[in-house]
Amino acid sequence: MTFDLYSTAPTSKQNYSRQALQQSATEQSKKLDYDVAIVGGGIVGLTFACALKESGLRIAVIEAKTDSSAVSRGQAYHINLMSSRIFEGIGVWEQMQSQVNPIQQIRLSDADYPGIVQFLPQDLNATVLGHVADHAVVLEALRDFLRHCATVTYLCPVEVVQIDYQADRVELELVEKSESKHISAQLLVAADGARSPIRQQAGIRADGWQYWQSCVVAFIQPEKPHQNIAYERFWESGPFAILPLPNNLCRIVWTVPKAEAAAILALDDHEFLVQLQQRYGDQMGALTLVGQRHLFPVYLMHSRVYTMHRVALIGDAAHCCHPVGGQGVNLGIRDAAALAQVLQAAAHKGEDLGLLSVLRQYDRWRFLENLIILGFTDVLDRLFSNSLFPLVTLRRAGLWALQSVPLMKVLALKLMTGLLGRSPEIAKPNQGK
């Protein structure tokens, strides 16, 4: 089945021969250029490639852009405990750790309501609650790691223009500097973002919606130390988050209705800081804007399946969620580790990596876990982003319960830190070393 990435439908029907399907996976692999081709060289795609470092599989990473748009916009992320354990298991965390900032406390509150939920590391018998990292730090550490992986080929800037799914392989037509070339692999992995051309052209449907809100993000230098505290404060217009970064910088994520977000972005720096201080509070003194402000749309999307014959989706290509709680990139990192584990087990058994019988193991592992997080972030935003009296009463009762009932507090914290659900082997102690 051939897909032209500039068309909207397959150009021919599937015609898989029984002989091809019964061909030895080992012999088949030897005839291909690669075992796995990954389209997308962002954090999730590179994490997946790095997680396969000891698999013996031949990997191609295909990236169209030399510079990440997230780097140019100064994006930063909450790296939860599960993600840091995955990076540690891969062997890349040591390089990142010196350039990320630990979270020693999380404070959750509702507008001006005095009740504040405080999460501390001892609630999980941990030393930290997570970390905050600049996008460029994580991306460069992963790229450096891959430079020492002999089985990984990094193709950039290279664009995929045509995909041909065969019974025993997937063939890709690539364009590099106006020159085309063809490669083949057992499996194609889409890590090409929320608007994934691969997902669309494979005919994988997705459900979701765009929220009535947008996010204004910026780096702020507070007058006083941030003390490694992360804040999530809910307002009627949307959640407001403060993430502590190295060098006493903070990343703010200010979520408000779209028109208000556009108006905030249009303010001059002085007026922006005046309005920001009202949301930020005075706990860190005066604020200084560092760099430019940026605006991001907010939407939820979930693919109906993550896999089809010879193709798998990871990260934003499979799902996107509201930024409340900072779950998005962490779900993708966990996808990458899970799929890598499934493929390594299949390769060890000599199985064909592109068959649905192999790939659906990844689907069964990650689909429901991701759906729960997407639902959690959606309910959280809708519950707190309004002024209806019954909901105000309900959510403040919920905050009281979180602070007062230890079991609820631990469960909520495990959900936020990625410690609920099935853990990839690479994230467990003494694994992936």
N, C-alpha and C positions, 0 to 999 in steps of 0.2 A: 504494500500500500504506500503510495507516494504522496507526500504532502509538500506543496510549494508554499513557503511561508508568506507569500504575497497573495495567496488565494484564500478561499474560505471553505473549501471542501476537498475531500480526497479525490485523486484523479483516477484511481483504479480500485477494484475490489480486492479483498484479502483472498489469497489463494495459497494456503499453506499445505505443502505435500507431507504425507505421513513419513516418507523417507527422511525428509529434512528434520522433522520433529524428533525422529528416533536416532539421529546422528549423535555420535559420541560428543559430549560437551567439551571434552579435552581436545579432541581432534579439531572440532569446530573452532575453538578459541585460537588454535595455532594459525588458522587461516585468516584471522581477523587482525586489523591494525591494533585494536585495543580491546580490553575486556569491558571497560566502562567509559563512556563519554559523558562528561558533566558540562552542561551549558549554564554558565553563570559563575563568575569568579568573585562573588561577594563573600561575606563572612560564612554563610551557610554552605555554599558550594565548596569553599576551601576547607572548611571543617570536615566535610564529608570526605574529601580527597585525603586529608591528613589522617583521618580515622582508619583509612585503608592502607596505612603505611607499611604494615607488616603482613599484608594479605598475599603479596606476590602478584596481585592483579595489575595489569597494565592500564593506567588511567590517563585520560586526556581531559584537561580542563580548558574549556573554550569560553573566552571572554571578549565581548565586542568593544569595550571601552578601556582605554589605558588608565583613566582617572575615574575613581568612583564618585558619583554625584553626592553620596553621603559624606565623603571626605570633604568635598568642596563646600558643603553646607555645615560642616563642623558637627555632624551627628554624634551623639553619645548614648550609651546604653547602660541599663541596669543588667549586670551579669549575675544571675542568681547562683545559688550554691551548686545546683546540679550542673549548670554550664561550666563553672570553674572546675568541677571535678572531671567533667569530660575533657576539658583542655589539659588538665593535669595528667589524665590517663593517656592522652595523645602524646604528651611530652612538650607542649608548647606553652604551658602556663607559667613556667619559670621566667620566660622572657617577658611575658605580659605583666606579671605581678608587680614588678618594680615601677610600672607606669600606670597602674590603676589605683583606685582609692577604695579602701574598705568601708563598708557600712556597719557602724557599731550600734545604731539604733534606728528604728523606723517609728515615726509618729503619725498616727492616723486620726483625723479630726473632721468635724462637720461644721463648716463656716465658723461662726463666732460662738458656737456651743462650747462650753468650758470642758466638757468631758473629752479627754484625749487618750487614745489607746497607744500604749508604748510597747513595742516589741524589742526584746533584747536577745543577744546571742545565747544567754543561759536558758532561754525558753526552749532552745533546741539542743542544749549541751554542745554548742558550737562556739567558735572564737569570733566569728563575724556572721552577719546576716546576708552577705553578698558583696558585690563590688560595683563600682561605676567606672566605665572605660570609654575613652574616646574611640570613635570608629576607626580612625587611622592607626591607632595602637594595635588593636586586635587584628586588623587586616594585614598590617606589615609583619606582625609576628607569624601569622599563618603563611604568608608568602615566603618569608625567610625559611620557615620549616620545610616547605615544599621544595625549595632549591636544593635541599640535600636528600631528596627522595628520588632515587634513580628510576623508579617505575612510573613516575608522574611526568607528563609532558604538558607544559603550560603554553597555550596558544592564544596570543593576544597582540594586537587587536585583530580578531577574526570573527566573522559573522556567519551564522548558519543560514543558508538560503533555501535549502531543500532537504527533506527527510524522507527516506524510503524504508518503511518497515517491511522486512521480509520474514519468512518463517523462522530462519535460523540466525538472523542478524538485523541490525539497523544500519543503514548507509546514510552518511551525511555529506552534503555538498557545502563546502566552506569557501568564503571569499576573504582573501587577505591582500590588501593593496591592489585591488582590482583583478587579482589572479585567483582562479578557482582551483580547488583540490577536493578530493574525495577521501573519506576515511570510513571505516566500518568498525562496529563494536557489538558485543552481545547485548548491551543495555544502554539506554539513553536516560540520564537523570536530569530533570529540569529543576534548576535552581535559579531561574531567570526572572524572578520577581512576580509581583501581584498580577501584572498584566501578561503573564507568561504566554508567549506565542506558541510554545510547545504544548502547553495544556489546551489552548484553544484549538490548535490544528489537530490534536489527537482526539478532539471531540469530547473531552472530559468537561462535563457541565459543572458549574459552581453556583451556589446560592449565596445571597447576602444583600447588603444595602449600604448606601453612604449615609453617615450620620448627619444630623443637622448642625454638627459642630466642626470646628477646625482647631488645630493646635498652633499656637505661636511659641516658638522655641528660641532660646538665647542663652549665652554664657554670661554669668554675673560674677563680679568680684565683690563679696561683702566686706564691710569694714572689720568685723570681728570673725574669729575662726568659726568654721561651720561644724567643727567637732565630730565630723563623720556621721552626721545625722541626716537621714532622708525623710522628707515630709510628703505626705499625700493629704491635701485638704480639699474637701468637697464643698463646692458652692452650687447655688441654684443653676448657674450658667454652665457648670462643668467642673471637673477636677483640676486641681492645681498642684503640680509636683515640683519638688526641689531635690536634685540629686547632687551629692557632694563629690567633687573631682579633686585630683591632686592640685597642689599649689594654691589651695584655698579658693578654687573656682567652684561655681555651682552651675548646674544646667537646670533651667526652668522649663517646664512643659505646661503651658497655660491654655487650657481647653475652654473654648467659649463658642456660642453660635457663630455661624460663618460671617455674617455681616459685622458683628462685633470684632471678630478676629481680624478682618480686613482693616477695620478702623484702627485697631491697636497697632497693626503693622505700619500704618501710615503716619502714626504720631512721630513727632521729632523726639530725639533721645531724652531730652529733659522731661517732657510730658509723659513719655513711656515709663520712665523711672518713677515718676510721681504716682502714676496709677499702679505700677508694679509693687511699690512699697506697701500699698494698701492690702494687696493680696499676700505679699511675702511676709509681712509682719516686721517688727523691729528687733527680733531676737538676735540679729547679726549686724545691727547698726545700719549705716548708710550703704547704698548699693551703687556699683559702677558697672555700666554696660561694657562688655568685652566683645568686640567683633560685631557682626551683623545679626539681625533678627531674621527668622525664616518662618514660613507658614506651611503647614502640612494638612491635607484633607484627612478625614477620619472615616474609616469604613470597616465593615465586617464582611468577610468572604470565606466560604468553606467549600472545597471541591467535594463532589459527591463520591468520588473514589480517588485514591492517591496513585493507583497503578492500573496500567493496561498492558497488553502484550508488548514487551521490550521497552516500556517507558515507566518511570516513577517520578513523582513530584515530591519535593521537599521545600520547607520554609514557606516564604510568601507565595510561591507558585501553587502551594496546596491550601494555604489558609492565611487570613489576616484578621487581626482583632483590634479592638479599641486600645489605645495606649495606656489606659488606667492600669496600674499595677506593673507596668513594664514587662509584659509577658512575651511580646511578639518575637524578638530575635531569639529568646530562650527556647521557644517552641521549635524554631527551625534548627537550632543547635542540637536539640534532643532528637529531632527527626534524622539528622545527619548521622548521629551515633547509632541510632536504631537500625537504619537501613544498612549501614556499614557492617553491623553485627550479623544481620540476616544474610548479606552477601558473602561474608567471610565463611559462615557456616556452610552455605551452599557450595562455595568454591572448594572447601575442604572435602565435601562429599562428591566432587566432580559433577555437580549439577549445572545445568544451563541457567545463567543468571537472569536471562530475559523472560523466562517462562512465568506465567501467572501463578502457578503452584508455588513458586519461590517468592514472588513479589507480594502476594496477598498476605504473607506472614507479616510483612511490614505494615500493610494496610490494617490488619487486625490489631496490631500493637498500638499504632499511633492514632488511628481515626477517632476512637471514642475519647481517649485522653485529651486530644486537642479540642474536640467538640465541647467537652466539659469546661475547659479554660475559656473558650470563645463565649460560651453561655454565661460563665461567671463574670467576665468583664462587661458583657452587655447588660446583665441585670444590675451590676454594681453602678454602672454609669446612669442607667435609667432610674434606679432607686434614689440616687443622690442628686441627680440633676433636675430637681423640681422642687416646688414649694407646697405640694398638696399635704394638708395637715396629717392625714392618716399615714402617709409615707414618711413624713418627717418624724412622727412618733415612732414608727416601726424601725427606721434606721438608727435612731438614737438609742432605742432599746437594744438594738443589735450591737452598737458600739459599747454599751454598758456590759452586755453579755461577753463580748470579746475581751474586755478588760478584767471581768470578774470571774469568768468560768475558764479555768486553765485548759481543759480539754478543747474547747472551742478555739481558744487562742493558739494552741499548738497546731490544730488542724488547719486553721487559716494561714498560719505562718508556713507550714509545710507546703500548702498549695502555692503560696507566693514564691517560695524558694525552690520549687520544682522537686521536692522530696516525696511527693505523693505519686503513686503509680509505679509502673515497672521501670527499674533503673537499668540502663545499658551496662553491660559487663565492663566496658572501658572506664566507667565512672566509679567502679567499686575499688576499695583499697587493694593495692598490690596487683591491680589489673592494668593492662595496657602499658606496662613499664618496659 
